[in-house]
Amino acid sequence: MEHTSDSFHVVEQLLPIALILLSAKIAGVLSLRIGMPSVFGELLVGLILGPAVLGWVHPTETIAVMAEIGVVLLMFMAGMETDTVAMRAVGKPAFLAAAGGVVFPLVGGTLAMLAFPEITWAQGVLIGAVLMATSVSISAQTLRELGQFRSREGNVIMGAAIIDDVLGVLIFAVVMNVITSSGKLGLTLLAMTLFFPVAWLVGDRLLPMLVRFEHRLPQRETALTILMALVLLYAWSAESLGSVAAITGAYVLGILATKHLDHKHIAHDGTAAVGYAFFIPIFFVNIGLQADAEGILKTPLLVVVLTVVAVVTKLFGGGLGAKLGGLGWRGSLMVGAGMVSRGEVALVLAGAALSAGAIDGTIFSALIVMTLVTTLLTPPLLRAVTPQMPVPTPQHDAGAEA
């Protein structure tokens, strides 16, 4: 009977997933037709289908796992499309944009939270650390659809977002260690320091081996299977062993894949087909599913203040840093807009803080709404500051994305 019950539970998830996939693709096409990136429609679908509006689909463990795979694949592909030479060329503006995207949200978020008597100083700093995060995946997808992924501004955004996430996780770990007195701060810092060089060296050895032995494999898809397993392994090791976001590990491997796999390799079209057909739409919709109407109505002032601070500090901090780094006003504004979204990294940090008892459900709900709003705002903001780009055509298939 237990086996039958478990099977029925799995079958129950099939209808919501089917609804998510169909709705996401329809919304994506409609978004493209009105001149917006498809990710905007996919995010909005999650909000409409989820508990905040219709309540037809609720967050589940199954959906969460598929969404996590989706963002990992998305970041692996973003890594494969990253022009490392161009990114090194924008090192100064990327670093300064990252610095602005760290300092302003951290300070602004902490000071803003002190206006609420129920929020302690330590919680204010913790919230400020969450605001430091930048959703690399949302920005990457939007830049790709606007044809700006390989532009100078696109490289600055990607570089700054990665730096922001690493620094955000680091400061978050420090504050969490102080609040919870876990005593693991030294180990966390050591793991973060060692992860990147070790991950690079290991991948730099494994990928050439895969290429050399690929012709001996019985099927071409076997190479893709091995590579997908390696992507998941890198994502797991980044978060479990390196104390950084799982998406960062996938991104690092994607950059290495660009170095060792040519553009005709099955990794490109194969990953895009698997990701965009199934897992990635689930990830974007799942962000919208996190919104809770009860949490929004319970703390409207906290939600509004947190969201405004989140948008302004990234827009101004990231944009100012890019300007000081040598970009023009339009390019700087584009960088600031591209760093507004908090996405999955903020969700992970907020969830960790809630699980550790560092924040309560009220603050967590406000952080979820802030994450959702900033994520929804990023595509139209980026679109608004790049008017010279043509309106995207409805081609969101795997082949078009790769």
C-alpha positions in Angstrom: 0.0 0.0 0.0 2.9 2.4 0.8 4.3 1.9 -2.7 0.9 2.6 -4.2 0.5 5.8 -2.1 3.9 7.1 -3.1 3.1 6.4 -6.8 -0.2 8.3 -6.5 1.6 11.2 -4.9 4.0 11.4 -7.9 1.1 11.1 -10.4 -0.6 14.1 -8.6 2.3 16.3 -9.6 2.0 15.6 -13.3 -1.0 17.8 -14.0 0.5 20.9 -12.2 3.7 20.4 -14.1 1.9 20.1 -17.4 -0.1 23.3 -16.6 3.2 25.1 -15.8 4.9 24.1 -19.0 2.0 25.0 -21.3 1.2 28.2 -19.5 4.9 29.3 -19.4 5.3 28.8 -23.2 2.1 30.6 -24.1 3.0 33.5 -21.8 6.5 33.6 -23.2 5.2 33.9 -26.7 2.7 36.6 -25.8 5.5 38.5 -24.0 7.7 38.4 -27.1 4.8 39.7 -29.2 4.4 42.8 -27.0 8.2 43.5 -27.1 9.1 42.0 -23.7 11.5 39.1 -23.0 9.7 35.8 -22.7 11.0 35.4 -19.1 8.7 38.2 -18.0 5.6 36.2 -19.0 7.0 33.0 -17.5 7.6 34.8 -14.1 4.1 36.4 -14.3 2.5 33.0 -14.9 3.9 31.7 -11.7 2.4 34.6 -9.8 -1.0 34.1 -11.4 -1.2 30.3 -11.1 0.3 30.3 -7.6 -1.2 30.9 -4.1 -1.0 34.7 -4.5 -3.8 34.9 -7.2 -5.6 31.8 -8.5 -4.1 29.1 -6.2 -4.2 26.5 -8.9 -0.6 25.4 -8.4 1.3 25.3 -5.1 5.0 25.0 -4.5 6.0 21.4 -4.0 9.2 19.5 -3.4 9.0 17.9 -6.9 8.6 21.3 -8.6 11.4 22.7 -6.4 13.8 20.0 -7.5 13.0 20.4 -11.2 13.3 24.2 -10.8 16.7 23.8 -9.2 17.8 21.6 -12.2 16.5 24.3 -14.5 18.5 27.1 -13.0 21.6 24.9 -13.0 21.2 24.2 -16.7 20.5 27.8 -17.4 23.7 29.0 -15.7 25.7 26.2 -17.4 24.6 27.5 -20.8 25.2 31.1 -19.7 28.8 30.0 -18.9 29.2 28.4 -22.3 28.0 31.7 -24.0 30.3 33.9 -21.9 33.1 35.6 -23.8 35.9 35.3 -21.2 38.2 37.6 -23.2 35.6 40.3 -23.3 34.8 39.8 -19.6 38.4 40.3 -18.7 38.4 43.4 -20.8 35.6 44.9 -18.6 37.2 43.9 -15.3 37.4 47.4 -13.9 33.7 48.4 -14.6 32.5 45.0 -13.5 34.4 45.2 -10.2 33.3 48.7 -9.5 29.7 47.9 -10.4 29.9 44.9 -8.1 31.3 47.1 -5.3 28.4 49.5 -5.8 25.9 46.6 -5.9 27.3 45.4 -2.6 27.8 48.5 -0.5 24.6 50.3 -1.3 22.2 47.4 -0.8 24.0 46.3 2.4 24.1 49.8 4.0 20.7 50.9 2.6 19.0 47.7 3.5 20.4 47.7 7.1 19.5 51.3 7.8 16.0 51.0 6.3 15.3 48.0 8.5 16.3 49.8 11.6 13.1 51.9 11.1 11.1 48.9 12.1 11.3 48.3 15.9 10.6 44.6 15.6 13.7 44.0 13.5 17.0 43.8 15.4 20.3 45.2 14.2 21.6 41.7 13.4 18.5 40.9 11.4 18.9 44.2 9.5 22.4 43.4 8.5 21.2 39.9 7.4 18.5 41.4 5.3 21.0 43.8 3.8 23.2 40.8 2.9 20.3 39.2 1.1 19.7 42.4 -0.8 23.3 42.2 -2.1 22.5 39.1 -4.2 22.0 39.5 -7.9 20.1 37.0 -10.0 22.7 36.0 -12.7 20.2 33.7 -14.3 17.4 36.2 -14.8 19.8 38.8 -16.1 21.5 36.3 -18.4 18.2 35.1 -19.9 17.0 38.7 -20.5 20.3 39.8 -22.0 20.3 36.9 -24.3 16.7 37.6 -25.6 17.6 41.3 -26.1 20.7 40.4 -28.0 23.0 42.0 -25.4 24.6 39.0 -23.8 27.9 39.5 -25.5 27.9 43.2 -25.4 30.2 45.2 -23.2 27.4 46.0 -20.8 26.3 42.4 -20.8 29.7 41.2 -19.8 29.9 43.9 -17.0 26.5 42.7 -15.7 27.5 39.0 -15.7 30.9 39.7 -14.1 29.4 42.0 -11.4 26.6 39.6 -10.7 29.0 36.7 -10.0 31.1 38.9 -7.7 28.0 40.2 -5.9 26.8 36.6 -5.3 30.1 35.5 -3.9 30.4 38.5 -1.6 26.8 38.3 -0.6 27.1 34.7 0.4 30.3 35.5 2.3 28.8 38.4 4.3 25.6 36.4 4.8 27.7 33.5 6.2 29.5 35.8 8.6 26.3 37.4 9.9 24.6 34.0 10.2 27.6 32.7 12.1 27.4 35.6 14.6 23.6 35.2 15.0 23.5 31.4 15.4 27.0 31.1 16.9 27.7 28.1 14.7 31.4 28.4 15.0 32.0 27.4 11.4 33.0 30.7 10.0 36.6 29.7 9.4 35.6 26.6 7.6 33.2 28.5 5.4 35.8 31.1 4.4 38.3 28.4 3.7 35.8 26.4 1.5 34.9 29.4 -0.5 38.6 30.3 -1.0 39.5 26.8 -2.2 36.5 26.1 -4.4 37.2 28.2 -7.4 40.8 27.1 -8.1 40.1 23.5 -7.4 36.9 23.5 -9.5 38.8 25.1 -12.4 41.7 22.7 -12.2 39.5 19.6 -12.0 37.2 20.7 -14.9 40.2 21.7 -17.0 41.4 18.0 -16.7 38.0 16.2 -17.0 36.6 18.0 -20.1 39.6 17.2 -22.4 39.3 13.5 -21.3 35.6 13.5 -22.3 36.5 14.9 -25.7 39.3 12.3 -26.2 37.1 9.4 -25.4 33.9 10.6 -26.9 34.4 8.8 -30.2 34.5 5.5 -28.3 31.1 6.0 -26.7 28.2 3.9 -28.2 25.9 6.8 -28.7 26.4 10.5 -29.2 23.9 11.3 -26.5 26.1 9.4 -24.0 28.6 12.3 -24.0 25.7 14.7 -23.2 24.6 12.5 -20.3 28.1 12.4 -18.8 28.3 16.2 -19.2 24.9 16.7 -17.5 26.0 14.6 -14.6 29.2 16.7 -14.4 27.1 19.9 -14.4 25.0 18.6 -11.5 28.1 17.5 -9.6 29.7 20.9 -10.0 26.5 22.5 -8.8 26.3 20.2 -5.8 30.0 20.7 -4.9 29.7 24.5 -5.1 27.0 24.6 -2.5 27.9 21.6 -0.3 31.7 21.8 -0.4 32.4 25.4 -1.5 29.7 27.3 0.5 28.7 29.3 -2.6 25.5 29.1 -4.7 25.0 25.9 -6.8 24.5 28.1 -9.9 28.0 29.4 -9.5 29.5 25.9 -9.9 27.4 25.3 -13.0 28.5 28.7 -14.4 32.2 27.9 -13.8 31.9 24.5 -15.7 30.1 26.3 -18.5 33.0 28.6 -19.0 35.4 25.6 -19.0 33.1 23.9 -21.6 33.5 26.9 -23.9 37.3 26.4 -23.6 37.3 22.7 -24.5 34.1 22.0 -26.5 33.6 23.5 -30.0 30.3 25.1 -31.0 29.2 22.0 -32.9 29.4 19.8 -29.8 26.1 18.2 -28.6 26.5 20.0 -25.3 25.2 23.2 -26.9 22.0 22.1 -28.7 21.5 19.2 -26.4 21.5 21.2 -23.2 19.3 23.9 -24.7 16.8 21.3 -25.8 16.6 19.6 -22.4 16.6 22.9 -20.5 14.3 25.1 -22.4 11.8 22.4 -23.3 11.3 21.3 -19.7 13.3 22.4 -16.7 14.0 26.1 -17.2 10.3 27.2 -17.6 9.6 25.4 -14.4 12.3 27.4 -12.7 10.9 30.7 -13.8 7.3 29.8 -12.9 8.4 28.5 -9.5 9.7 31.9 -8.5 6.2 33.3 -8.9 4.7 30.4 -6.9 6.6 31.6 -3.9 4.5 34.7 -3.4 1.9 34.4 -0.6 -1.0 36.9 -0.5 -1.3 36.5 3.3 2.3 37.5 3.8 1.9 40.5 1.5 -1.2 41.8 3.3 0.3 41.2 6.8 3.3 43.4 6.4 2.5 45.9 3.5 4.8 48.7 4.8 7.8 46.3 5.2 7.2 44.8 1.8 7.1 48.3 0.1 10.1 49.7 1.9 12.2 46.5 1.3 11.2 46.4 -2.4 11.9 50.1 -3.0 15.3 49.9 -1.2 16.2 46.8 -3.2 15.4 48.4 -6.6 17.0 51.8 -5.9 20.2 50.6 -4.3 21.1 48.2 -7.1 20.0 50.5 -9.8 22.1 53.4 -8.3 24.9 51.4 -6.9 25.6 49.2 -9.9 25.0 52.0 -12.3 27.4 54.4 -10.4 30.1 51.7 -10.3 29.8 51.1 -14.0 30.0 54.8 -14.7 33.1 55.2 -12.6 34.5 52.2 -14.5 34.3 54.1 -17.8 30.8 53.2 -19.2 28.5 55.9 -20.7 25.3 56.9 -19.0 23.1 54.6 -21.0 25.4 51.6 -20.5 25.7 52.4 -16.8 21.9 52.6 -16.5 21.7 49.3 -18.3 24.2 47.7 -15.9 22.2 49.0 -12.9 18.9 47.7 -14.3 20.5 44.3 -15.1 21.5 44.0 -11.4 18.1 44.7 -9.9 16.8 41.1 -9.9 17.5 39.1 -6.8 16.1 35.8 -8.0 17.1 32.4 -6.8 20.1 33.5 -4.7 18.0 35.7 -2.5 15.4 32.9 -2.2 18.2 30.5 -1.0 19.6 32.9 1.5 16.2 33.9 2.9 15.3 30.2 3.2 18.5 29.5 5.0 17.9 32.4 7.4 14.4 31.1 8.1 15.5 27.6 8.7 18.2 28.7 11.2 15.7 30.8 13.1 17.5 34.1 12.3 14.3 35.6 10.8 10.6 34.9 11.3 7.9 34.1 8.8 6.9 37.8 8.4 10.4 38.9 7.3 10.7 35.9 5.1 7.4 36.7 3.3 8.6 40.2 2.7 11.9 39.0 1.3 10.0 36.6 -1.0 7.8 39.4 -2.3 10.8 41.7 -2.8 12.5 38.9 -4.7 9.5 38.4 -6.9 9.0 42.1 -7.7 12.6 42.8 -8.5 12.7 39.7 -10.7 9.6 40.9 -12.6 10.9 44.4 -12.9 14.3 43.4 -14.4 13.2 42.4 -18.0 11.1 45.5 -18.6 13.8 47.8 -17.0 16.4 46.3 -19.3 14.1 46.6 -22.3 13.4 50.2 -21.5 17.1 51.2 -21.3 17.9 49.5 -24.6 15.5 51.1 -27.0 17.9 50.8 -29.9 17.4 47.0 -29.9 14.7 45.5 -32.2 11.6 43.9 -30.8 12.4 40.2 -30.2 10.7 37.7 -32.4 8.8 34.8 -30.9 11.6 32.2 -31.2 12.2 30.8 -27.8 13.0 27.3 -28.9 16.1 25.4 -27.9 17.8 26.0 -31.2 17.2 29.7 -31.1 18.5 30.0 -27.6 21.6 28.0 -28.2 
